Amino acid sequence: MDRRKSIKSILLGTVAGGLVVHGCAPESESKDELAAVKSDENHFGRTPEEKELIAKLNSEQFFNEHELSTIAVLSNLILPPNDKFGGATDAGVVEFIEFMAKDIPELQTDLRGGLMWLDHKSNTEFGAEFKAASEEQQKQILDLIAFYDAEIPRDEQPLEIQFFSLMRNLTLTGYYTSKIGIEELGYKGNMPNVWDGVPEDVLQQHGLAYDEEWLAKCVDQSKRGIIAEWDEEGNLLT
């Protein structure tokens, strides 16, 4: 099993079940209502206060362009792209990490310090910034910080190892909570079952049968999105 498949297996067994919920809108919703939902699909269900905070954070920038470029290189090394789904940068992981650094300020020192360490190490060893080094050289540097002693508390690990652990977690979280990451997992969300009534043999066992008129109205899957309507006397109209 390759690294990407191993990561998928871990996620499917732990956090993937809560990544996304698919919903369906009843046909009675107006076009204006559907358009409003569509325009706000990235922040659906947010409170006004949350939307205000998101707008504020999006208006700010923490990482400079050099740091963002380095994060792009690093995230693609952590989770290499593939031909079918793309990679971390395709999934917006760089933007995700930028947002998380602003949303959780406690991460900023570790992230910025770690990026500085990468450049210092690369300049010392290879005479080039980390993002400008060859992939082989970049991997040589990452091999020094990608593994840690699980028996030592995280906050007692060397700072560069803490940095890489944080970047790895952010990269995987950003990718596998993105649209293309969820597609790669194959997660379908909450999907309605198709119900076509009680099986005929069961009905016969109990001496029962469906009324043909009700069958046409209630067990026609082509009309499953239509909300039932009743008259004042309780008769089903549609």
N, C-alpha and C positions, 0 to 999 in steps of 0.2 A: 504493500500500500504506500503511495507517495505522500509527500507532506500535506498537499492540499486535501487529499482524501482523508487523511488522519484528522486534520483540523475540522473537516465537515462532520466526521463521526463524533468528535468531542462535542461540537456545538449541537448536533441533533440530539445528543443524549442529555444535554443540560439546558441551555437557554433558548434554543431555537423555537421551542413551542410557543413562546410568547412574543415572537417578533412582529407578527402582522395579523390583522383581522380583516377579512374581506367582508364587505357588506353589499347589500343591494337596495336600491331606492325604489319605492313603489311607483307605479306609472302615474299615480295621481299627483305626484309632485310637479309643481310648475317648472317651466324652463328657467325662470329667474332663480328659483331655489336651487335647482341642479347646477346652474352656472355659478352661484355663490359658493356651493360646496366644492366645485371643481377648482375655482380660483383660490381657494383656501386649503387645498388638499394636503399641503405640506404641514399645516398647523391645525388640522381638523381636531376638534375637541379641546383646544386650548382655551384657557380662561383669558379675559381681556388683560389681566396682569401678566400672564405668561407671554402673550403676544407682544406686549409692550417691552418686556425684558428681552425677548428674542430680537425684536427690531433694534433695540439699543446695542446688543452684543454684535449684531450683524453690521452696525454702522461703525464699529471700531475695528482696529487691526492690531494684533499682538506681534506676530512673527513678521520679520522683514522678508523681502523677496528672496534673499539668499537662504534664509532659514526655511522658507516654504519649499524652495527647490531641493534643499537637502532632505527635507521630510518626504518629498515625492520619491527621490531616489531610494531612501531608506525603506519606505513602506513597500515599494515594489521588490526590494530584496527580501523583505520579511514574507511577503505573499506575492510570489512571481505571477505575472499575467499569464492567462492561457488564451488560446485562439477563440474559444467559444464564448467565454464570459468577460474577458478582459481582466484587468488587475486592480490594485488598490486605487491608483490615481483615476482610473475610469469610473470607479464607484464613488468618487468624491471624498476619499479618505483624508486627503490633505485639508480640505475645507472642514471636515468633521473635527480633525485634531485642532485646527485653528479655533473652531468654535468652543471645543471642550476646554482649551487653555484659558479662554475668557470666562467661560461659565464656572470653572473651578480654578480660581486663581492659585490655589495651593500647588497646582501642577506646574506652574510657570517656571519656577526656579529649576526643577529637575529637568524639564524639557529643554529650556534654553541652555542650561549648563551642559546637558548631554550633547547637544548639537555642537557646542564649542569644543567639547572634549573630542568629538569625532574629527573636527577640522584640525585640532592641535595634533592628535595622534597621526592623522594622515599626512600632515605637513612634515612632521618629524620623521616618519618612516619612509614616505614616498615623495616628498617635496611638492605635494599638491593638496588642495582642499578635498574633503571627502567626496563631494559630488563630482569632482573632476578626475578622481583616481579611476583606475580600471576596475572592472567588476571583480576580478580576482583579488586585487588589493583591498577593495572594500570588504570582501568576504573574509579576508585574513584579519582585518580589524574586528569585524563582528564576531568572529570565532572566539575572540578574547573575552567578550562580554555577554555572549548569548547563553552561556551555561552557568548555573550557580548551585551552591550547596543548599539543598532544600531544608537541611536541619538548622541552618543559620537564619534567624529572623530577617525579613526583607529589609528592614530599616538598619540592619547591621551589615548588609552587603556593601561592597564598594559602590560609590555613587554612579559610576558608569554602568554597572550591572543593573542597578535600580532603574536607571534611565532606559536601558534597552528593554527591560521587562515591561515598563510602562508603555513604551512605544509599540511593543508587540501586542499588548492587550488593546491599545487604542486602535491599532491597524485592523486587527481581527474584528473588533466590535464594530468599527466603522464600515468595514466591507460587508460583513454578514448581517448587518441591519439595513443595508442599502437595497435598492430594487434589484440590481444584478446579483448581489450576494444571495438574496432570498431566492431568486430564480435558480441559482446554482445549487442551493440546498434542496430545491424541489418542494419547498413548503407551499402548500396551497391555501392555508388559512381555514377559517370556518366556512365550509361550503354546505348549502342545504342539500338534504337527501331528496331523491325523486321518489315520491309515493304514488303508487297507482292503485291503491285500494287493498282491501283484504283479499288474499288469494281465493280463487273460485272454489277450490276443494275444501277450504276451511268454511266458507259460507255454506256450502252444501251439507257439511257435517252438522251444522246447526240449523238447517232448514231455513236459511236466510238468502236473500238476494238483494242486489242493489236496484233501486229505482232507476230506470234508464235515463230519465230526465236529470236526476241528480248526478249520475255518472258523467253526463255530458257537461254539467256545470262545474263539478268538483274534482274530477280526475282527468282533466284535459291539460296535459303538461304545457301545451302551447299558451295556456291562459294563466300559468302559475304566478305571473307577476301582477295580475289584476286583483285588487282588493274586493272582497265580496260586499254586496250591497243588499239590504233587506227593506221590505216595505213596512208600513206601520203595523201590519198584522203578523209580522215575523216570517213572511214568505221570501225566499231567496230570489233576488232579481237577476244578479249576475254572478 
